[in-house]
Amino acid sequence: MLAGHPGLFACNELQLLHFETLAERAEAYQGKFSLWSEGLVRAVMELNDCNADEAKLLLHNFEKHGMTTREMFEQLQEWVGERLIVDKSPSYVLDEAALEKAVADFPNARFIHLVRHPYSMVKSFEKYHMDQVLYLHPHDYNPRQLGELVWLESQRNAVDFLKKMPANQQFRMVYEDLVKTPETVMRAMCEALEIPFHEGLLNPYQDLDKKMTDGIYENSRSMGDTHFDQKKKIDAGKAEDWKGVLEDNFLSDETWEVAQSLGYEPIIEKLSIPSVTQSEFRNPKSEIAIIGMSCRLPGANNIEEFWQNLVDGKDVSHLVTDADLEAEGIRNPQSAIRNRVNRTYALDNPYAFDAAFFGYQPREAEMMDPQHRIFLETAYEALESAGYDSSRFEGNIGVFGGVARNTYALNNLLTNKELLEKSGGWYQEMLASDTTFSISRVAYKLNLRGPAVNVQTACSTGGVAVHLACQSLLAGDSDMVIVGGGRVQAPVLGGYEHIEGGPMSADGYCRAFDANANGMVQGHGMAILVLKKLDKAIEDGDHVWAVIKASAINNDGSDKTGITAPSSKGQAAVIKKALENAGLTGDQISYVETHGTGTFIGDPIEIAGLIGMSDLDKSSRFVKSPHPVGSVKTNIGHLDAGACIVGIIKTALALHHEQLPATLHFEKNNPQIDFENSPFEVNANCAHGNVANKNATLA
C-alpha cells in the first residue's frame, strides 16, 4: 500500500530481522521455503536494474563475505538514497525476537499494525496454502486451524509489543477501513508517523512489473495481493469479505475476544444475512462463472476480433482459389469432386503450430492433427485470458471437450508411408491424431491435475462438455475447468461437395430460419471457456464475463425420423429442465442463441421445441412478446464439436458489450416456422442496449 509514495521504497518480505547474517538466512530458506527469500531478490533487482540471476549472484557474494543482516539493510539504504525503506513482513509478528531486533538495529523505526478481520485473514491463508510454507516441522493443524492460530498469536504479539513503543512510532490501521476509505486512513497514518502525505498512496501499484511480478523462481508465485495485480487499484469490495463468518463462524471464543479488543463487533442476531428474494435470483454457490474465453475462428484470432466481426456483420468466408487447392495438394479438383462449392470458412494459417513452445520436435508436430495443435494453443490462451498459470495454480484444473473427426490423418499421414515409419508407426500416429487424445494432450502439456474427459456427442459435444464441466465444479472434483472444442478438418482451403438434398449449402452461406435456407456450412475453428464456481470467482477477484445458472442434457431416443434428425419433443424437455434447474421461467429469458444450422427442416423443429416447452409447463412458457433468436453459424459456419462453445462466447460478449449482433443472411421467415404466432423473432439487425435487462439469457 505504501509503494506509491515517492519518499518511500516499499518491499515485500525482506525477512532480514530473523537472522544475524545473510548466510544464516540462506541456509533456512531452501526448497519450498525459498519463497521467503524472493523479497530481497526483488528489491536488489529493482534497485540495481538487473535480472534475477544477477541479483542472486550478488547476494551470494554478500553471503560468502559474511555480511550481516544489519549491513544488508544499510546497503539497501545506500542504494535507496534519501527514501525510507518500508518492509512488509507480517510473519515478523510471530517472532518476538525479530521485533526486539528491529528496535535494537533501528531505534527510530516506525511500526504499522495492519489488522484484518480474522475470518478474512484465515480464508486468505487457506487460499494461498500458507500452511505449506510457514513451518519447517510437521504439525497436526489443518490449514484453517493454523491460519487462525497465526492470526491470534500475531495480533497478541503486536499489541503487546506496541504498548512499549512511543505514539509517534506506531499506527494501527484496519484493513476494512483502508479499502473503503483509503485517503482518510492514509492521511491519519501520515500524521501519526510524521510522514508527509502524498496522492501516490492512493494509487500505489502503477509499477507492478517490479513490485508484484510473477515468481522469480520456478513454481513460485507473486508476493503481492493478486487483487491489486489484476485490478491495479484498491478494491473496496474486499471490505465485505468478513461477512462470510455470518454463515460459517468457525472462529474460537479466544479469537473473538482478541478481535473485539481490536474493534471488530461480535456476531449478533441482527447481523444475520437476509434471505435472497425471488427477484434477486442469484446463488453464487451453485452457479458457474465464465472467467476466461479464447478462440481461433474464421477471420478472428481472438475474442476481440471475433466480436468486431459480429458487430460489423462481416462476411468472413473465403473464396477458394486454384492456388489454395494446389497448396492443399488437390491437383485436379473437378475430377475429385463434381459439384464443388469453392467457399470455405477457414482459419489464418490453419496448419501453423508453435511446436517448440510446447516442447514438441518438428517430426512430432508433423504427425499431430491440426485440431490437437490448435486446441492446445487455444486452451493455453484461455487460461491466460482468465489470468492463471496452470503450473502455479494451487488446485485441480479439469479439462472437458473434444474435436471433430480427423481428416488430416486420412489425407496426409496414411498416404505417407515413409513419414509413418520414421515417426514410429501406427501407435505414434494414433497418439498424434486420434480424437480421444486431444484432451489428454492438454492435461499433460499444461500440467492439469483435475479430470480430463474426452466428450464425443457429435455437434452437441461442446454443450455436453459444458454440462459435465459444471457438474465437476459443483461436485468439488475440479477447482477450475477448461472446456472447449472445435473443428479443423483438412483440406481447410479445399471447399466441399454439394449433394442435392444433402445437408450442405449449395452456395457456401448459412441462412438460419430464412425462407431461402438451403443447408449448413462447415466452419473451421476452436473455442474454449474457463469456468469456476461463482462464489470462488468472486472471492478470488476474477473477471466474470457471464454466469451459467444451470444446464441440462438428454437424448431423443427413437422419437425422430433418423439418427441425425432432431426431435422437437426432446428439445422441449431439455429446455424445460434447464429452466427448472435455474429457477427461471421463459419470460425471464431475453435472448436465445440457437443451434440454427440453416437446414430447411432442422430449423423449424428447433423453434417447435422452444414453443413446445410452453406446452409442457404453462407456468414456464415464453409469453407472446418478441424474444429474439439467433445463430452464430451464419457468421462463421458450423464448428461441429465447438458449436455450442462459440455460441456461449457470442452470448457472453453480447452481455458484456450490451449489444446483440445480427443473424446474417436473413431476409424473410422460413414458411415452415410460424413466427407470427410465436413469441420469437429472428434478430436480423445488430441491437444496441442492455440485452440482459430481463436478468438472463439462454445459449
FENSULJO-V552291 format. One record per backbone hydrogen bond with DSSP energy under -1.0 kcal/mol. CO is the residue of the C=O (numbers start at 1). NH is the residue of the N-H. If there is no record, write none. Layout:
co=CO nh=NH
co=CO nh=NH
//
This chain:
co=2 nh=5
co=5 nh=8
co=7 nh=84
co=9 nh=86
co=11 nh=88
co=16 nh=19
co=20 nh=69
co=21 nh=25
co=22 nh=26
co=23 nh=27
co=24 nh=28
co=25 nh=29
co=28 nh=30
co=30 nh=33
co=31 nh=34
co=33 nh=36
co=34 nh=37
co=35 nh=38
co=37 nh=41
co=38 nh=42
co=39 nh=43
co=40 nh=44
co=41 nh=45
co=42 nh=46
co=43 nh=47
co=44 nh=48
co=45 nh=50
co=51 nh=55
co=52 nh=56
co=53 nh=57
co=54 nh=58
co=55 nh=59
co=56 nh=60
co=57 nh=61
co=58 nh=62
co=59 nh=63
co=60 nh=64
co=61 nh=65
co=62 nh=67
co=63 nh=66
co=67 nh=22
co=68 nh=72
co=69 nh=73
co=70 nh=74
co=71 nh=75
co=72 nh=76
co=73 nh=77
co=74 nh=78
co=75 nh=79
co=76 nh=80
co=77 nh=81
co=84 nh=9
co=86 nh=11
co=88 nh=13
co=89 nh=92
co=90 nh=93
co=91 nh=94
co=92 nh=95
co=95 nh=99
co=96 nh=100
co=97 nh=101
co=98 nh=102
co=99 nh=103
co=100 nh=104
co=101 nh=105
co=102 nh=106
co=106 nh=109
co=111 nh=171
co=113 nh=173
co=115 nh=175
co=117 nh=121
co=118 nh=122
co=119 nh=123
co=120 nh=124
co=121 nh=125
co=122 nh=126
co=123 nh=127
co=124 nh=128
co=125 nh=130
co=126 nh=129
co=129 nh=132
co=130 nh=133
co=142 nh=146
co=143 nh=147
co=144 nh=148
co=145 nh=149
co=146 nh=150
co=147 nh=151
co=148 nh=152
co=149 nh=153
co=150 nh=154
co=151 nh=155
co=152 nh=156
co=153 nh=157
co=154 nh=158
co=155 nh=159
co=156 nh=160
co=157 nh=161
co=158 nh=162
co=159 nh=163
co=161 nh=164
co=162 nh=165
co=166 nh=169
co=167 nh=170
co=169 nh=111
co=171 nh=113
co=173 nh=115
co=174 nh=178
co=175 nh=179
co=176 nh=180
co=177 nh=181
co=181 nh=185
co=182 nh=186
co=183 nh=187
co=184 nh=188
co=185 nh=189
co=186 nh=190
co=187 nh=191
co=188 nh=192
co=189 nh=193
co=190 nh=195
co=198 nh=201
co=199 nh=202
co=200 nh=203
co=207 nh=210
co=207 nh=211
co=208 nh=212
co=217 nh=220
co=225 nh=229
co=226 nh=230
co=227 nh=231
co=228 nh=232
co=235 nh=238
co=236 nh=239
co=237 nh=240
co=238 nh=241
co=240 nh=243
co=241 nh=244
co=242 nh=245
co=243 nh=246
co=244 nh=247
co=244 nh=248
co=248 nh=250
co=252 nh=256
co=253 nh=257
co=254 nh=258
co=255 nh=259
co=256 nh=260
co=257 nh=261
co=258 nh=262
co=259 nh=264
co=260 nh=263
co=268 nh=271
co=269 nh=272
co=277 nh=280
co=280 nh=282
co=283 nh=286
co=284 nh=535
co=287 nh=534
co=288 nh=548
co=289 nh=532
co=290 nh=545
co=292 nh=530
co=294 nh=528
co=296 nh=526
co=297 nh=300
co=300 nh=297
co=302 nh=306
co=303 nh=307
co=304 nh=308
co=305 nh=309
co=306 nh=310
co=307 nh=311
co=308 nh=312
co=309 nh=314
co=318 nh=344
co=321 nh=325
co=322 nh=326
co=323 nh=327
co=324 nh=328
co=325 nh=330
co=326 nh=329
co=332 nh=336
co=333 nh=337
co=339 nh=498
co=341 nh=343
co=341 nh=496
co=342 nh=320
co=344 nh=318
co=345 nh=524
co=349 nh=352
co=353 nh=355
co=354 nh=358
co=355 nh=360
co=356 nh=359
co=361 nh=365
co=362 nh=366
co=363 nh=367
co=364 nh=368
co=369 nh=372
co=369 nh=373
co=370 nh=374
co=371 nh=375
co=372 nh=376
co=373 nh=377
co=374 nh=378
co=375 nh=379
co=376 nh=380
co=377 nh=381
co=378 nh=382
co=379 nh=383
co=380 nh=384
co=381 nh=385
co=382 nh=386
co=383 nh=388
co=389 nh=392
co=389 nh=393
co=393 nh=395
co=396 nh=479
co=396 nh=480
co=397 nh=450
co=398 nh=482
co=399 nh=453
co=400 nh=484
co=401 nh=455
co=402 nh=486
co=407 nh=411
co=408 nh=412
co=409 nh=414
co=413 nh=416
co=416 nh=420
co=417 nh=421
co=418 nh=422
co=419 nh=423
co=420 nh=425
co=425 nh=429
co=426 nh=430
co=427 nh=431
co=428 nh=432
co=429 nh=433
co=430 nh=434
co=432 nh=369
co=434 nh=437
co=435 nh=438
co=437 nh=441
co=438 nh=442
co=439 nh=443
co=440 nh=444
co=441 nh=445
co=442 nh=446
co=443 nh=448
co=451 nh=399
co=453 nh=401
co=457 nh=460
co=458 nh=461
co=460 nh=464
co=461 nh=465
co=462 nh=466
co=463 nh=467
co=464 nh=468
co=465 nh=469
co=466 nh=470
co=467 nh=471
co=468 nh=472
co=469 nh=473
co=470 nh=474
co=471 nh=475
co=472 nh=477
co=472 nh=478
co=480 nh=398
co=481 nh=531
co=482 nh=400
co=483 nh=529
co=484 nh=402
co=485 nh=527
co=486 nh=404
co=487 nh=525
co=491 nh=494
co=496 nh=341
co=499 nh=502
co=503 nh=520
co=511 nh=514
co=513 nh=670
co=514 nh=517
co=520 nh=505
co=521 nh=638
co=525 nh=487
co=526 nh=296
co=527 nh=485
co=528 nh=294
co=529 nh=483
co=530 nh=291
co=530 nh=292
co=531 nh=481
co=532 nh=289
co=533 nh=537
co=534 nh=538
co=535 nh=539
co=536 nh=540
co=537 nh=542
co=546 nh=290
co=548 nh=288
co=556 nh=559
co=558 nh=560
co=567 nh=571
co=568 nh=572
co=569 nh=573
co=570 nh=574
co=571 nh=575
co=572 nh=576
co=573 nh=577
co=574 nh=578
co=575 nh=579
co=576 nh=580
co=577 nh=581
co=578 nh=582
co=579 nh=583
co=579 nh=584
co=585 nh=588
co=586 nh=589
co=591 nh=698
co=592 nh=630
co=598 nh=519
co=599 nh=603
co=601 nh=605
co=602 nh=606
co=603 nh=607
co=604 nh=608
co=605 nh=609
co=606 nh=610
co=607 nh=611
co=608 nh=612
co=609 nh=613
co=612 nh=616
co=613 nh=617
co=617 nh=620
co=620 nh=586
co=623 nh=625
co=627 nh=681
co=628 nh=592
co=629 nh=683
co=630 nh=594
co=631 nh=634
co=632 nh=635
co=632 nh=636
co=633 nh=637
co=638 nh=523
co=639 nh=642
co=640 nh=643
co=642 nh=646
co=643 nh=647
co=644 nh=648
co=645 nh=649
co=646 nh=650
co=647 nh=651
co=648 nh=652
co=649 nh=653
co=650 nh=654
co=651 nh=655
co=652 nh=656
co=653 nh=657
co=654 nh=658
co=654 nh=659
co=658 nh=689
co=660 nh=687
co=668 nh=515
co=670 nh=673
co=673 nh=675
co=675 nh=678
co=679 nh=627
co=681 nh=629
co=682 nh=684
co=683 nh=663
co=687 nh=660
co=689 nh=691
co=690 nh=693
co=692 nh=695
co=696 nh=590
co=698 nh=593
//
